[in-house]
Amino acid sequence: MSAIGTALLELTKETKIAYFSMEIGVHNDIPTYSGGLGVLAGDTIRSAADLRLPLVAVTLLTKKGYFTQDIDGAGWQTEHATVWDPAAYMQVLPYQVIVQIEGRDVVVQAWLYTVQSLTGGSVPVFFLDTDLPANSAADRDITSSLYGGDQVYRLKQEIVLGIGGVRMLHAMGFEVRKYHMNEGHASLLTLELLNRFKKPIEDVWDEKLVWDRKSVKDLCVFTTHTPVEAGHDKFPYDMVAKVMGEVIPISTLQDLAGKDYLNLTMLALNLTRYVNGVAKKHGQVSQSMFPGYEIHAITNGVHSFTWTSEYFKALYDEYLPGWANEPELFVRVGRIPDEKLWDAHMGAKNHLISYIREKTGAEFSPDIFTIGFARRATAYKRADLLFRDLERFERIGSGKIQLVYAGKAHPKDEAGKKLIQNIYNYQERLKGKINIVYLKNYNMDISLKIVSGVDVWLNTPLRPLEASGTSGMKATHNGVMNFSVLDGWWIEGHIEGYTGWAIGPPPHELTPGADADARDSEDLYCKLEDTILPLYYNSRHTWIRMMQNAIGKNAYYFNTHRMMRRYVTEAYIR
Ligand SMILES: *Cc1c(COP(=O)(O)O)cnc(C)c1O
């Protein structure tokens, strides 16, 4: 038997949790992720490996990645395909499975990437790929682009991920004890399970399926990430019939996934025992969107070791040995001397400043208060809220503030592209007064540089649209405080003036009014001017206390080690 065969045989000895995600950020240079969802999936896997959990992951290869971002002189984003070579990172496996798409047999193969932990644990990640000579040119393209193409393209990808993924694990000999769907994209896997494990008897479909559903439900865990109805994948049934065919009878499918459209979230809700949102508030929002289903909440985290800069790693190694596999040790952050904490911060800040100089030529000062804002460029995140009253912002910040931005807009998100362009315009308008840079091609490496190298992390989503948010958690691992709207995780992490600062009203006001921008920016300006800037420039001691709190109260809790332990005890072992 080949080495890879032996290795797989070893892997299949133990029953596994199979984690399915449309995107996974396993490595900065494997561009099969677009943002928060994929980075969370990567962090989930890294923690599972550290904790030696019996987990395997399934995703798509997306050979053209998400996209590479160019921004022209006028601040307008254009895109081109990312070129990368899977063979440089992973191994193709000697297994092929077939899925039916538009009545054709489409062959799927898998590549293996292993996430290896220093603890000796590891998690295999299977990247599904249709780029095989046996397939037509169009079918070879199914696993090319992440979130590219039209609805039909998306449905084809979801067939490969859900149905192809289950078949692949089966072909490799895995015995799976739970299927964890990270967002609804993977929920077609439930149909394969209905068919695979409990074959229905021809003439008593419905009766038999009631019983079937229970077995499938017991096997499935579903994490929903989207707090708006429009964000859930939906396909008209004529399209489903044409592309997917009758995997189960259409009337049964309508019963499970919605009368008018195949709604992947509904399908997952109906065939899952344990459903959760990704922060307490998001759990409640999801519960009100889907009455009749029990929706729990497990708040997201980040992988502590991945999201801590070299400067803070050295500090934690010295004062909190063992922290990376036991982030609870952050509770003892008070052991770190103030000047060492500050020096580590300045190390990370200077590192970011040299990166900015190298990429943009801009000269940032290590002595000026620096705000970071980096995430997907899309309207609800309101990247330009800071500039709502330009004169006021200029008065508050002239000579006292520097700003670092990054983030890609989805190629079809015109409003997101407009946001990037607005920031380019403000950069011109404020030249010589407030230094602003927009770093291109936001990815995991750039994210670590920014979250660790700024003084404050800003987040201004329109409530309740930020399901959780994770970049702010990365910041706290580097002693960087959050200054954010009370939505998602920050509702749980925020203690005013202690771990950071809130922007706008308390979270119990459910839906913001039309004046949300005005109210939020008013609060933002007032706190910046009256509280945050004076504290930064005049009370270094108090500032460092707050940095400690960010680590000891926020990083202590908002990490994927804690999150995975909760998934194990509340979702996987039941
Ligand atoms: C962490 C991360 C995100 C997610 O940031 P949010 O604050 O949750 O929006 C997106 N993209 C990259 C590259 C990241 O590293």
The ligand as a Tripos MOL2 file, in Angstrom:
@<TRIPOS>MOLECULE
LIG
   15    15     1     0     0
SMALL
NO_CHARGES

@<TRIPOS>ATOM
      1 C1        -10.2120   37.8650   10.6010 C.3       1 LIG1
      2 C2        -10.3830   38.1380    9.1750 C.ar      1 LIG1
      3 C3        -11.6370   38.5200    8.6750 C.ar      1 LIG1
      4 C4        -12.8520   38.6620    9.5590 C.3       1 LIG1
      5 O1        -12.9370   39.9430   10.1460 O.3       1 LIG1
      6 P1        -14.3110   40.4540   10.7550 P.3       1 LIG1
      7 O2        -13.9640   41.4610   11.7430 O.co2     1 LIG1
      8 O3        -14.9880   39.2740   11.3820 O.co2     1 LIG1
      9 O4        -15.1120   41.0020    9.6370 O.co2     1 LIG1
     10 C5        -11.7610   38.7580    7.3190 C.ar      1 LIG1
     11 N1        -10.7090   38.6310    6.4870 N.ar      1 LIG1
     12 C6         -9.4830   38.2730    6.9290 C.ar      1 LIG1
     13 C7         -8.3650   38.1440    5.9580 C.3       1 LIG1
     14 C8         -9.2770   38.0150    8.2800 C.ar      1 LIG1
     15 O5         -8.0520   37.6390    8.7110 O.3       1 LIG1
@<TRIPOS>BOND
     1     1     2 1
     2     2     3 ar
     3     2    14 ar
     4     3     4 1
     5     3    10 ar
     6     4     5 1
     7     5     6 1
     8     6     7 2
     9     6     8 1
    10     6     9 1
    11    10    11 ar
    12    11    12 ar
    13    12    13 1
    14    12    14 ar
    15    14    15 1
@<TRIPOS>SUBSTRUCTURE
     1 LIG1         1 GROUP 0 **** ****
